[in-house]
Amino acid sequence: MAVPADQDLTITRGDTETLVVTITSDGTTPINITGRTYRAQVRSQADSTTIKASFTCTVTDGANGQVTAVLSATDSATLSAGIYFWDFEETASGTVSTILSGTVTVTADVTR
């Protein structure tokens, strides 16, 4: 079983956050991910049952391994400033794998 890559995020509450992830076979060579699905969630604790926010994940270039994950401004606005946990999962042929995981530091917004 592969260990997820560590990817910490820093976001500003109330902003739209967009991540473009390229799935590779060796760290540089993209793989075809057509037909696979992705999801990413933010929680206050890694083992919490409550989802604080979810990214909308879309395969934007399957042949070149590209997924775009978007946390909407509306969803990020619901987060209080602080530290959370997140991960990014792939489902391929019924097998679920966590690709990325880490902390999310949410900074307070000034303009609302």
N, C-alpha and C positions, 0 to 999 in steps of 0.2 A: 504494500500500500504506500502510495506517494504521500509525502508530507506537503501540505499547502505552502506556497511561497508567502513570506511575510510581507504584507503591504499595509503600512499605516497610512491613514488619511487625515487631512486637516481640512475642515469645511467651515464656511461661515453660515450661521443660522439665517434662513430666509433666502439663500442663494440657490440657483439651479446648479447642481454639480454633475458634470459629465466625465465619465471614465471611458477611455477606449482601451480595450484589452485585446492583445493578439495572442492567440493560443499557438504554441510552438511545440515542436518535437524535441528540440535541443537548446532552447533559449534564443535561437535566431531564425530557424526555419519554420514558417507558418504551416499549419496543417489544415486540411479541408474539414470544416466543422458543420457543413450543411446537414440539416436534420437534427442537430443537437439543440438542447435548450439550456438556458442559463437563468439563475436568479441570485439576488444578493439582498441581504437584510442587515439591519442595524438593531442591536439590542443593548439594554443597559448593562447586562452581564452576559457572558458567553452562554451560560446555561439557563437564562431567563426564558420563560414561556411567552413573554410579551414582546411582540415585534414593535419597535419604536418607529421604524421607517423602512420602506422597501425601495430598491432601485428597480426601474423598468429596464429589462435587459432585452436587447434586440440583436440578432445576428445581422450585422450590416454588410459583411463581405465574407460569406461562408467559405468560398474557395481559398481565401487568404487568411482564414482564422480570426477574423475580426468581429468582436462583440462590443456594442456600445451600451453602457449602463448609465442611466440617468436618474438622479434623485431630484425630484421636482422642488421648486422653491416653496410650494405649499407644504410638502412633506418635511423639508428641512426646517421650516419655520416652527414646526411643532416640537423640535428638539431644544432642550435647555442647554446652555453652555456647559461643557463638561466632557468627560471621556466615556466613550461607548465602545462596543465591539461589533465587528462586522465580518462577513465572509461572502465569498463568491463561488457558487456551485455550478457544476455542469452535469447534465443528464444526457448520457449517450447510450442508446440501446438498452435502457432500463437501469444502467449503472450510474449511480450518483457519486461524484467526486468533488471534493472541495479543492479549488484551484488556488485561491488567495484567501488570506485571513489576516486580521490585525485589529488595531484600535482605530477609533475615529475620534479625533479631537474636534469638538464643535466650539467655535468662537462666537461670541455675542455679536450681533449686528447692531449698528448704530442707526442707520437709515431704515425706517420701516414705513 
